[in-house]
Each structure stands twice: as structure tokens, then as C-alpha cells.
Amino acid sequence: MEQKSITVIGGGLAGCEAAYQIAKRGIKVKLYEMKPKKFSPAHSNPNLAEIVCSNSLKSNLHTNACGLLKEELRLLDSLLIRIADEVAVPAGQALAVDREKFAKRVTEEIQKIENIEIIYEEVGSQTVNNVDEVVSNEAISNQLKKMAKDEIVIIATGPLTSENFSREIAEITGQDKLYFYDAAAPILEKESIDMNIAFWGERYEQERGREEEIDIWKQRIENQKEASYINLPMNQKEYENFWEALVNAEIATLHEFEKKEIFEGCMPIEIMAKRGKDTLRFGPLKPVGFTDPRTGRRPYVIVQLRQDNSEGNLFNMVGFQTNLKFGEQQRVFRMIPGLEQAEFVKYGVMHRNTYIDSSKLLDNTYQLKSNANIYFAGQLTGVEGYVESISSGMIAGINAVEQYLGKKKVVFPSTTMIGALGCYIATQNDNFQPMNANFGILPPLEEMMKDKKARYAKLADRALEDLKDLLR
């Protein structure tokens, strides 16, 4: 039987953007949304595209990664960014919205599009004697599998995907379970690390005499030979000042339903530090196996940074999973020698966030490699943030239409932020974790530019020009 529509499961930001992009191209959409019949623990607004946490969609500046991404989405006629601009509230250089008006306007726009049919029910439920009942797991599985067999489906159920549906996604993707994103450490730009203080090396790498070991470190620094880790040594005074700031820093508030789940498998560094001044010294900051090339002695503590992407321009702070507020992370972690000018492309977070291992499962159009009829979109894919979710919904929606029409995929240039996010989630990574838009995931410029603002402006100009070339 000939397919008559494309199904989108989930009426959040990514699902609504995907549905709009499909419908505007003349294809009918079935948009499934379980609200208002059923709410996740974090949702309360019956409208589509509910914004749960901060009402900010981040900076509008050209030299900001999320600002660039929004500009790309404007060029591509994003419904949700257009509405966000319409219901913006004063927020300086940032785009912040009236959350209630935003959700209401998105719902009104989606409802009046003739090609979109909104079905207010959870996938996997059925009506028996006019009462909604959740069917058995086997029946749910059969329903979802049947959808994917007979039609193109975009799954955009978000980071709080229901337990039942999570199991069905796990079955379709071939994973035993979805990732439960409970904690992540900050990620830094390599260029912002002071390599006059930091040094390359791995613990216990050299079992030699002190003079030979120091010579090896010096040679490595001179030749810029890169080992697996960048190491940041601290003396006792530096560490004690850092520890004092860490244990007194402000902590972000978790949702009530997250609190028990968050701390079961991962300890925030600030909680660990509060157990005693020496706890970190014998834990993630232990200096054993290292010699500071500057002093020829073992440091009092050492902070390790591990390469986070294949290009080697992003590094994460090993053992620094944290629930500190973002501003506090910047203030406290910049006290670490070598990180005084650190640029954070992603702050540490601790919250419930279900997502698939996209680096093994999806291509750069968010299509499931093992089943071409299935696309994923939103934070379920490992893009983190409102605007990033909208961009994934746009790419999935556009390519679902191309597949429906028997045309070639639309692959956005990796030099654009929207394309770079697609490349990030599709690149094999054994330590895959969700990522926000940032300039570190873009291919570097051919020319070296030390001025960060000028470099970002150049990267943004290149991205917009490449996107315009694609649209011509």
C-alpha cells in the first residue's frame, strides 16, 4: 500500500519543527503527542512545544555558536525560531521567550496547518470500552514496529521518554537500554588551555630516573607531541584555595524526581570534596605517577583533561561531573592553574536525560542506520539544548520528505553549525555524550587566528556563506 503520510512521535520542539518542515513541502503528517492525557514528571502545560527549564534560547550574537545556529535556522525558515522571535521578552543580547505564549503560538500554528493531523495519545495505547489502557509490552512493540515497517517515522519523544516507549526504542535500536545521562564533566576548547603550565602525559608512563623523565617531558612539550591527556598540576596553596571555593559554590536545583536517580551511580565533584579536604587528592586529582616538568617534583594534586573529539580541539575535565551552576563552574574551575582563560563549550550537568548512542546508530541526517524508515530528533539524539533540538527536527523532517519523494538526502555542510551537530552525533565515539552547539565542533579555519572573537566571526561568516550556497 502506498504511504500517505509521515509519522512524527512527540510534540516537543524537535517534533513540531519536523512536522512543520514536512507539511510545508506538501506531505501529510500524523503528529502523536501524549499530552494532555499523560504528562512526564517535568511537564505541566497541555500545549505543544513546552519549554520546561530556562526560557532563554541563548545569545543572538553572530560570534556565539547558538547565535549562529539560530541565524542558520532563520535562513531555513524554522517555524519555532520565527515564533520565538515574535514572543521574545527583554534579555539583552539573548533570545528569551514568554514560555506560555511560545507554546500557545506553536500549538495554534501547528493546528491550523491542513497537512498536520495531531493525535493526542501515547504510542502504544489503545481504547477499550472508551477507557485508555496501556497494552502489553508485546502489543506496544508490534505497534511501533508496524509503523516503522509501513511508513517513515520520526521519533522525537525527548529526554523524558516514557519507560514503556524507551523499551521499544531500545528494542528497535538493538541496544539493551537507552543511556541514562546522569552526569557529565565540563568540556573545554584546547586553544584556551595555558600550555606553559599544562603538560602532556599519562599516569605511570615513565618508570625511569627523574632526569630522564624530565627530559622526556621537555622534549614532548618542545615538539608538541600529544599523549592521551593534558595535565594541570597544582601546589598545596593553589589546591586549598580551589577546594575552599568548590565546597562553597552554588549548586543548581534538581527536579524532585531526579534527585534519587542522579546520585546513585555518579558522585558530583563538589559532594566528594565536602567529604574532606584530602578526598580529591586520593581520588580523581591524585598526582601519583606524574612529575611536574617545571619543578621536577610530584605535584600536590593534578587535574587531567582527556581528548573529547577526533579533531583534538575539545577536552573534558576527567572526574569533574558536577551540579554547580554554570557561572560557578566558570568561576571555580578557572582557579585551576592553566585554566585561567578557559573557554567552556559545555558546562558540567547532572539531570535525567534519556538518549540513544547516536554515534553508533545514526547518520548525519539523524536516520537510523539499521532501519532507513526511522529518524530520530531532539535531545533523544544527544544534541543538548532547545535550539539544537529544533535543528535536529529540521534536518530529520527535510530528509524524511526527501526519502518519501525518492530523492537524495540533504546533507548540510560540516562548516555550518546545523551540519556540524549532525556530524557530531554521527561520529563514532566510545565516550559519546550530549553536546550543545559550539565552535569547537566546526572544522578549523585554514588560517591561524589568535583573537577568539575574530576567529568566531570568521567561522560564522563561512558557515552562513556555505549555507547560502547550498540553498542557491
C-alpha positions in Angstrom: 0.0 0.0 0.0 1.3 3.4 -0.9 2.4 5.5 2.0 0.1 8.5 2.6 1.8 10.3 5.4 4.9 10.6 7.6 4.5 10.0 11.3 6.2 12.2 14.0 6.1 10.9 17.5 6.5 13.6 20.1 5.1 17.2 20.1 8.1 19.0 21.6 10.3 21.5 19.9 12.0 18.9 17.6 8.8 17.1 16.7 6.9 20.3 15.9 9.7 21.6 13.7 9.9 18.3 11.9 6.2 18.2 11.4 6.2 21.8 10.0 9.1 21.1 7.6 7.3 18.1 6.3 3.9 19.7 6.0 5.2 22.8 4.2 6.6 20.6 1.5 3.1 19.2 0.8 3.3 15.9 2.7 0.7 14.9 5.3 1.9 14.4 8.9 0.5 12.4 11.7 1.9 14.1 14.9 1.5 12.0 18.1 1.5 13.8 21.4 0.6 12.1 24.7 -0.3 15.3 26.5 -2.8 16.3 27.9 -3.8 12.7 28.6 -0.4 11.9 30.1 2.3 14.2 31.4 6.0 13.5 32.1 7.2 14.4 35.6 8.6 17.7 34.3 5.8 18.8 32.1 2.6 20.6 33.0 1.5 22.7 30.0 -1.1 21.0 27.8 0.2 22.8 24.7 2.8 21.6 22.2 6.5 22.7 22.3 6.5 23.3 26.1 9.7 24.9 27.4 10.4 23.3 30.8 13.6 24.9 32.2 15.2 28.3 31.3 13.2 30.4 28.9 16.4 31.6 27.2 17.4 30.3 23.7 20.8 31.8 24.4 22.7 34.6 22.5 21.7 36.2 19.2 25.2 37.4 18.6 26.9 36.4 15.4 30.0 35.4 17.3 28.1 33.0 19.6 27.7 29.4 18.5 24.0 29.2 19.4 23.5 32.7 17.8 25.0 31.3 14.6 22.7 28.3 14.8 19.6 30.4 15.2 20.7 32.5 12.2 21.1 29.4 10.1 17.6 28.2 11.2 16.1 31.6 10.2 17.6 31.2 6.8 16.0 27.8 6.5 12.5 29.1 7.6 12.3 27.5 11.1 8.8 27.8 12.4 9.9 27.7 16.1 12.6 30.3 15.8 10.2 32.6 13.9 7.7 32.2 16.8 10.4 32.7 19.4 11.4 36.0 17.8 7.7 37.0 17.8 7.2 36.3 21.6 10.6 37.4 22.7 11.0 39.2 26.1 13.8 41.6 27.0 17.0 39.7 27.7 19.8 41.9 26.4 21.7 40.1 23.6 20.0 36.8 24.3 16.7 35.5 22.8 14.4 34.7 25.7 10.7 34.0 25.3 7.4 34.1 27.1 7.1 30.4 27.7 3.3 30.3 27.8 2.9 32.5 24.7 5.5 30.4 22.9 3.8 27.1 23.5 0.4 28.6 22.7 1.6 30.1 19.4 3.3 27.0 18.3 0.2 24.9 19.0 -2.0 27.4 17.1 0.3 27.4 14.1 0.6 23.6 14.0 -3.2 23.1 14.5 -4.1 25.3 11.5 -1.8 23.6 9.1 -4.0 21.4 6.9 -1.4 18.7 6.3 -0.8 18.0 10.0 -3.1 15.7 12.0 -2.5 15.9 15.7 -3.2 12.7 17.5 -3.3 13.2 21.3 -2.4 9.8 22.6 0.7 7.9 23.7 2.0 5.5 21.1 1.3 2.1 22.4 -2.0 2.9 24.0 -5.4 1.7 22.7 -9.0 2.5 23.6 -11.1 -0.3 25.2 -14.7 0.5 26.1 -13.9 4.2 25.9 -11.1 3.9 28.5 -7.5 4.4 27.6 -5.4 1.4 28.6 -1.8 0.7 28.1 -1.5 -2.6 26.2 1.1 -5.3 26.9 4.7 -4.7 26.0 4.4 -7.2 23.1 1.5 -5.2 21.7 3.3 -1.9 22.1 6.3 -3.4 20.3 4.1 -4.6 17.5 2.5 -1.2 17.0 5.8 0.6 16.8 7.4 -2.0 14.6 4.4 -1.9 12.3 4.7 1.9 12.0 8.4 1.6 11.1 7.7 -1.2 8.6 4.9 0.5 6.7 5.9 4.2 6.8 8.6 6.8 7.6 8.7 7.6 11.3 10.5 10.4 13.2 10.9 9.7 16.9 11.2 12.9 18.9 10.0 11.9 22.4 12.6 13.9 24.3 14.9 13.3 27.3 11.9 12.2 29.5 10.7 9.5 27.1 8.3 7.2 29.0 9.5 3.9 30.3 7.4 1.8 28.0 8.4 3.7 24.9 12.0 3.7 26.0 12.0 -0.1 26.0 10.5 -0.1 22.5 13.2 2.3 21.2 15.9 0.1 22.8 14.4 -2.9 21.0 14.4 -1.1 17.6 17.9 0.3 18.0 19.2 -3.0 19.2 20.5 -1.6 22.5 19.9 -3.3 25.8 18.8 0.1 27.2 19.0 3.8 26.5 21.7 5.8 28.0 20.7 7.4 31.3 22.5 10.7 31.2 23.0 11.4 34.9 26.3 13.3 35.0 28.9 14.9 32.7 32.0 16.9 33.1 32.7 20.3 31.5 34.3 20.4 28.1 36.9 23.0 27.1 38.5 24.4 24.0 42.1 23.2 23.7 43.3 26.6 22.5 42.2 28.2 25.7 44.4 26.0 27.9 47.7 27.6 29.0 50.3 25.0 27.8 53.0 26.9 29.6 51.6 25.4 32.7 49.9 22.2 31.4 51.8 19.3 30.1 51.1 16.1 28.1 51.3 12.7 29.6 49.8 9.6 31.0 49.9 8.3 34.5 52.9 5.9 35.2 54.0 6.4 31.6 57.7 6.7 32.6 59.3 4.3 35.0 62.7 6.0 34.7 65.0 8.1 36.7 64.0 11.7 37.4 66.4 13.4 35.0 65.4 11.1 32.1 61.8 11.6 32.8 62.1 15.4 32.9 64.0 15.3 29.6 61.2 13.3 28.0 58.6 15.8 29.2 60.6 18.7 28.0 61.1 17.1 24.6 57.4 16.4 24.3 56.5 20.0 25.1 59.0 21.3 22.6 57.8 19.0 19.9 54.1 19.4 20.9 53.8 15.7 20.8 50.4 14.8 22.2 49.7 12.0 24.6 46.2 11.0 25.7 45.9 13.5 28.5 46.7 17.2 29.2 47.7 17.5 32.9 47.3 20.6 35.1 49.5 20.5 38.3 48.6 22.4 41.5 50.7 23.1 44.6 49.2 22.9 48.1 48.2 26.5 48.3 46.5 26.5 44.9 44.6 23.4 45.7 43.4 24.5 49.1 42.1 27.8 47.6 40.4 25.8 44.9 38.9 23.3 47.4 37.6 26.1 49.6 35.8 27.8 46.6 34.5 24.4 45.4 32.8 23.4 48.6 31.2 26.8 49.0 30.0 27.2 45.4 26.3 27.5 44.5 24.6 24.3 43.3 21.9 24.1 40.6 18.4 22.9 41.8 17.3 19.5 40.5 13.8 18.4 39.8 12.4 16.4 42.7 12.0 13.3 40.6 15.7 13.4 39.5 17.3 13.6 43.0 17.3 9.9 43.8 18.3 8.8 40.4 21.1 11.2 39.8 23.3 10.3 42.8 23.0 6.5 42.7 25.7 6.0 40.0 27.8 9.1 40.0 29.2 11.4 42.6 29.4 15.2 41.8 32.9 16.5 42.5 31.6 19.2 44.9 29.9 16.5 47.0 33.1 14.4 47.0 35.1 17.5 48.1 32.8 18.1 51.0 33.8 14.7 52.5 37.2 16.2 53.4 40.0 18.3 52.1 42.1 15.3 51.1 39.3 13.3 49.4 40.0 14.6 45.9 43.8 14.2 46.5 43.3 10.5 46.8 40.5 10.4 44.2 40.2 12.0 40.7 43.0 14.5 41.5 45.6 12.1 42.8 49.1 13.0 41.5 50.7 9.6 41.7 52.6 8.7 38.5 53.4 12.3 37.5 56.3 14.7 37.6 55.8 18.4 37.0 58.3 19.4 34.3 58.6 22.9 35.8 59.7 21.7 39.2 61.0 18.1 38.7 58.7 17.0 41.6 55.4 15.3 42.0 52.6 17.9 42.1 50.4 18.2 45.2 47.3 17.3 43.0 46.8 17.1 39.3 43.7 17.7 37.1 43.6 15.7 33.9 41.9 16.7 30.7 41.0 14.0 28.2 40.6 14.5 24.4 36.9 14.6 23.6 36.7 14.6 19.8 38.6 13.2 16.9 39.9 16.6 15.8 41.6 17.0 19.2 40.4 20.6 19.8 38.0 19.7 22.7 39.0 18.2 26.1 36.8 17.2 29.0 37.8 17.5 32.7 38.2 14.0 34.0 36.2 13.3 37.1 34.6 16.7 37.2 30.9 15.7 36.9 29.1 18.5 38.7 25.9 20.0 39.7 27.3 23.5 40.2 25.6 26.5 38.5 27.2 27.3 35.2 28.6 30.7 36.4 30.0 29.0 39.4 31.7 26.4 37.2 33.4 29.1 35.3 34.5 31.0 38.4 35.8 28.0 40.4 37.3 25.9 37.6 39.2 28.9 36.2 41.1 28.9 39.6 42.9 25.8 38.4 46.4 26.9 37.1 46.3 26.7 33.3 42.6 27.2 33.0 42.5 30.9 33.9 41.3 31.8 30.4 39.4 28.5 29.8 36.6 28.6 27.2 33.8 26.2 28.2 32.0 24.8 25.2 29.8 22.7 27.5 29.4 23.0 31.3 29.0 20.0 33.5 25.5 18.9 34.1 23.6 16.4 36.2 20.0 15.7 35.3 17.8 13.0 33.9 18.3 12.8 30.1 17.5 9.6 28.2 19.3 9.4 24.9 20.4 6.8 22.3 24.1 6.2 21.4 23.7 8.1 18.2 27.4 7.8 17.3 26.9 4.1 16.6 23.2 4.2 15.5 22.6 7.3 13.3 24.0 9.0 10.3 24.4 12.8 9.9 20.8 13.2 8.8 19.6 11.6 12.0 18.5 8.5 10.1 18.8 5.1 11.9 21.4 3.1 10.0 19.7 -0.3 10.7 16.3 0.9 9.5 16.0 3.6 6.9 12.4 4.3 7.8 13.3 5.6 11.2 14.7 9.0 12.1 15.3 10.5 15.5 15.2 14.1 16.5 15.7 16.2 19.6 17.6 15.6 22.8 17.0 11.9 22.4 19.8 12.0 19.8 22.4 13.6 22.0 22.0 17.2 20.9 21.5 19.3 24.0 19.5 22.5 24.1 16.4 24.0 22.7 17.8 25.4 19.5 19.9 22.3 18.9 16.8 20.2 19.2 15.0 22.4 16.7 17.8 22.0 14.3 17.7 18.2 14.5 14.0 18.2 13.9 14.5 20.3 10.9 17.1 18.0 9.4 15.1 14.9 10.2 11.9 16.4 8.7 13.6 17.6 5.5 15.3 14.3 4.9 12.2 12.3 5.7 10.5 14.2 2.9 13.4 13.6 0.5 13.1 9.9 1.3 9.4 10.0 0.8 9.8 11.5 -2.6 12.6 9.2 -3.6 15.2 11.9 -3.7 18.8 12.2 -2.4 19.5 13.2 1.2 20.2 16.8 2.1 23.5 16.8 3.9 24.3 20.2 5.4 28.0 21.3 5.2 30.0 20.4 8.3 31.2 24.1 8.3 27.6 25.1 9.3 26.5 24.7 12.9 23.4 22.7 11.9 25.6 20.4 9.8 28.4 20.1 12.4 25.8 19.0 15.1 24.7 16.2 12.7 28.3 15.2 12.1 29.0 15.2 15.9 26.1 12.8 16.7 27.1 10.5 13.8 30.8 10.3 14.5 31.9 7.1 16.2 32.8 7.9 19.8 33.1 5.4 22.6 32.6 8.2 25.2 29.6 9.7 23.4 27.7 12.3 25.4 25.2 15.0 24.6 26.6 18.2 23.2 25.5 21.8 22.7 26.3 24.0 19.7 29.9 25.3 20.0 32.6 26.5 17.6 34.8 23.6 18.7 32.8 21.1 16.6 33.3 23.2 13.4 36.3 22.4 11.1 39.1 24.8 11.9 40.0 27.7 9.6 42.9 27.4 7.3 44.5 30.5 8.8 45.5 30.7 12.4 43.8 33.4 14.4 44.7 34.0 18.0 41.9 36.6 18.5 39.0 34.4 19.6 36.2 36.9 18.7 37.7 37.4 15.2 38.1 33.7 14.8 34.5 33.0 15.8 33.3 35.8 13.4 35.2 34.2 10.6 33.8 30.8 11.3 30.3 32.3 11.4 30.7 34.1 8.1 32.0 30.9 6.5 29.0 28.9 7.9 26.4 31.4 6.6 28.1 31.6 3.2 28.2 27.8 2.8 24.6 27.5 3.8 23.5 30.2 1.3 25.5 28.3 -1.4 23.5 25.1 -0.5 20.2 27.0 -0.8 21.0 28.6 -4.2 
